[in-house]
Amino acid sequence: MKKGLIALIAIVAILVIGGLWLARTNNNLVPLDEEVSSQWGNVESSYQRRADLIPNIVNTAKGYAEFEQSTLIGVIEARSKATSINIDPSNITPAQLRQFQEAQSGLTSALSRLLAVFERYPDLKANENFKELINELERTENRINVERNRFNEKAKILNSEIRMFPTNLAAGILGFDNRAYFEADAGSENAPEVEFDFGTK
């Protein structure tokens, strides 16, 4: 009887201690998880800002009748593809992030072709509205890079915490998984130098 009571007390104590430990681990991981999700929102917002600029850029170019329509169509289609991918920030898998990144890279390539074609149109290059749109696009591209790097930093903190002992024992039980990282685009280590000359000819 006495041994049974001691065993029961020991089991209850283990359950209580284990429950408290799980609760504490959960409370430590939740803010880290929320920071990653919040930072993902900043990434999406930056990409959305770029997507919002594109119609204005395209419409400005359309005002020049001889401008290559195939280039404009390519940008519009790439924008549509890039904005059609939605990701749940609480469950970002490497495959989902790769798909998102590929679509955004496709839009970046289309924009690069568009900007290269612009160089052939001195009147368009001299257009003040166009110059401001391109400047805003460049600022947005810089913001995208900053927000992606911040997302990777937040994901690294969460992933490191999840992998450390003894947190790793509880993370799976509590539903916390590693987050995927943004990776450099293929060939980005050899990024070309692009210069915009907005002077009139």
BADOKOL-958326 format. One line per 3 residues: number of its first residue (from 0); their letters; for each residue x, z, y of C-alpha. Coordinates in Angstrom, 3 decimals, padded with zeros to 6 digits, m for minus. Layout:
% residues N
NUM) A) X,Z,Y | ...;
***
This chain:
% residues 201
0) MKK) 000.000,000.000,000.000 | 002.741,000.996,002.395 | 004.874,m002.028,001.482;
3) GLI) 001.890,m004.326,001.909 | 001.228,m002.949,005.391 | 004.866,m003.393,006.381;
6) ALI) 004.798,m006.960,005.097 | 001.583,m007.660,007.035 | 003.071,m006.224,010.233;
9) AIV) 006.219,m008.300,009.706 | 004.168,m011.482,009.253 | 002.077,m010.749,012.346;
12) AIL) 005.251,m010.025,014.330 | 006.816,m013.310,013.207 | 003.661,m015.220,014.122;
15) VIG) 003.468,m013.559,017.539 | 007.159,m014.168,018.269 | 006.875,m017.762,017.020;
18) GLW) 003.777,m018.349,019.127 | 005.468,m016.935,022.218 | 008.520,m019.098,021.585;
21) LAR) 006.369,m022.223,021.191 | 004.488,m021.379,024.374 | 007.725,m020.855,026.289;
24) TNN) 009.202,m024.098,024.940 | 006.021,m025.970,025.886 | 006.080,m024.487,029.382;
27) NLV) 009.705,m025.595,029.784 | 009.050,m029.151,028.609 | 005.803,m029.820,030.472;
30) PLD) 007.376,m029.931,033.980 | 010.172,m032.213,032.731 | 007.613,m034.489,031.099;
33) EEV) 005.541,m034.558,034.292 | 008.600,m035.454,036.366 | 009.238,m038.478,034.148;
36) SSQ) 005.594,m039.574,034.433 | 005.629,m039.058,038.189 | 008.825,m041.059,038.544;
39) WGN) 007.284,m043.844,036.468 | 004.559,m043.975,039.113 | 007.252,m044.538,041.746;
42) VES) 008.735,m047.360,039.663 | 005.334,m049.032,039.308 | 004.650,m048.595,043.013;
45) SYQ) 007.893,m050.357,043.924 | 007.183,m053.242,041.576 | 003.636,m053.451,042.956;
48) RRA) 005.023,m053.656,046.489 | 007.070,m056.657,045.413 | 004.038,m058.246,043.751;
51) DLI) 002.021,m057.721,046.949 | 004.642,m059.525,049.046 | 004.659,m062.641,046.878;
54) PNI) 001.300,m064.134,047.975 | 002.425,m063.954,051.612 | 005.730,m065.643,050.785;
57) VNT) 003.991,m068.349,048.767 | 001.376,m068.941,051.478 | 004.097,m069.277,054.107;
60) AKG) 005.850,m071.895,051.981 | 002.580,m073.747,051.357 | 002.448,m074.469,055.071;
63) YAE) 005.304,m076.903,054.517 | 003.591,m079.806,052.789 | 006.716,m081.199,051.178;
66) FEQ) 007.628,m077.892,049.534 | 008.016,m078.080,045.722 | 004.664,m077.097,044.221;
69) STL) 006.144,m076.512,040.754 | 008.358,m073.757,042.172 | 005.393,m072.052,043.809;
72) IGV) 003.323,m072.312,040.625 | 006.205,m070.799,038.650 | 006.298,m067.778,040.963;
75) IEA) 002.526,m067.312,040.847 | 002.498,m067.460,037.032 | 005.438,m065.056,036.722;
78) RSK) 003.712,m062.644,039.112 | 000.522,m062.790,037.049 | 002.422,m062.012,033.853;
81) ATS) 004.394,m059.175,035.446 | 001.307,m057.488,036.873 | m000.677,m057.776,033.634;
84) INI) 001.469,m055.270,031.713 | 000.286,m051.675,031.929 | 002.153,m048.777,030.353;
87) DPS) 000.964,m045.236,029.669 | 003.656,m043.105,031.347 | 003.164,m040.287,028.844;
90) NIT) 004.034,m042.557,025.917 | 006.614,m045.124,027.002 | 008.195,m046.689,023.930;
93) PAQ) 011.366,m048.796,023.998 | 009.336,m051.868,022.946 | 006.819,m051.366,025.782;
96) LRQ) 009.541,m050.844,028.356 | 011.398,m053.925,027.076 | 008.223,m056.015,027.430;
99) FQE) 007.636,m054.671,030.943 | 011.247,m055.298,031.912 | 011.234,m058.845,030.509;
102) AQS) 008.129,m059.707,032.533 | 009.668,m058.276,035.701 | 012.924,m060.128,035.012;
105) GLT) 010.920,m063.344,034.666 | 009.465,m062.737,038.118 | 012.913,m061.980,039.522;
108) SAL) 014.178,m065.307,038.137 | 011.217,m067.187,039.589 | 011.831,m065.589,042.980;
111) SRL) 015.521,m066.511,042.792 | 014.586,m070.161,042.200 | 012.126,m069.993,045.088;
114) LAV) 014.745,m068.599,047.452 | 017.244,m071.244,046.361 | 014.718,m073.973,047.188;
117) FER) 014.048,m072.406,050.597 | 017.627,m073.224,051.575 | 016.624,m076.916,051.752;
120) YPD) 014.040,m076.277,054.473 | 015.654,m075.396,057.823 | 012.298,m075.134,059.601;
123) LKA) 011.005,m072.675,057.028 | 014.248,m070.675,057.153 | 013.824,m070.418,060.917;
126) NEN) 010.240,m069.131,060.605 | 010.207,m065.526,061.885 | 007.377,m064.518,059.571;
129) FKE) 009.275,m065.914,056.602 | 012.492,m064.151,057.584 | 010.671,m060.812,057.829;
132) LIN) 009.013,m061.350,054.428 | 012.383,m062.089,052.827 | 013.938,m059.025,054.480;
135) ELE) 011.069,m056.916,053.170 | 011.544,m058.417,049.718 | 015.239,m057.483,049.772;
138) RTE) 014.405,m053.918,050.820 | 011.829,m053.736,048.030 | 014.337,m054.977,045.436;
141) NRI) 016.707,m052.214,046.536 | 013.894,m049.658,046.241 | 013.074,m050.900,042.732;
144) NVE) 016.685,m050.357,041.696 | 016.710,m046.833,043.156 | 013.433,m045.851,041.476;
147) RNR) 014.541,m047.270,038.116 | 017.757,m045.247,038.282 | 015.794,m042.110,039.172;
150) FNE) 013.447,m042.742,036.249 | 016.418,m042.978,033.889 | 017.801,m039.718,035.271;
153) KAK) 014.504,m037.894,034.742 | 014.140,m039.373,031.248 | 017.694,m038.290,030.398;
156) ILN) 016.956,m034.681,031.387 | 013.800,m034.601,029.258 | 015.430,m036.371,026.310;
159) SEI) 018.445,m034.038,026.389 | 016.199,m030.980,026.394 | 014.128,m032.328,023.508;
162) RMF) 017.238,m032.971,021.405 | 018.833,m029.541,021.945 | 018.511,m026.804,019.368;
165) PTN) 016.212,m024.911,019.000 | 013.897,m026.917,021.294 | 014.120,m029.895,018.950;
168) LAA) 012.361,m027.810,016.280 | 009.330,m027.339,018.500 | 009.247,m030.605,020.488;
171) GIL) 007.689,m032.627,017.686 | 005.117,m029.951,016.934 | 004.182,m029.826,020.614;
174) GFD) 003.954,m033.629,020.923 | 007.001,m034.326,023.090 | 008.943,m037.505,022.322;
177) NRA) 012.016,m039.124,023.800 | 011.369,m041.535,026.658 | 012.825,m045.027,026.757;
180) YFE) 015.361,m046.029,029.407 | 015.552,m049.050,031.637 | 018.464,m051.212,030.548;
183) ADA) 020.489,m053.675,032.561 | 019.205,m057.231,032.367 | 021.259,m059.578,030.226;
186) GSE) 024.087,m061.042,032.293 | 023.552,m058.582,035.151 | 027.189,m057.532,034.892;
189) NAP) 027.979,m061.006,036.278 | 025.393,m060.999,039.043 | 025.801,m063.977,041.364;
192) EVE) 026.430,m063.455,045.033 | 023.495,m064.691,047.073 | 023.756,m065.255,050.782;
195) FDF) 020.856,m066.152,053.036 | 021.638,m068.179,056.113 | 018.620,m068.079,058.378;
198) GTK) 020.278,m069.959,061.191 | 018.626,m073.131,062.417 | 020.257,m076.499,061.909;
***
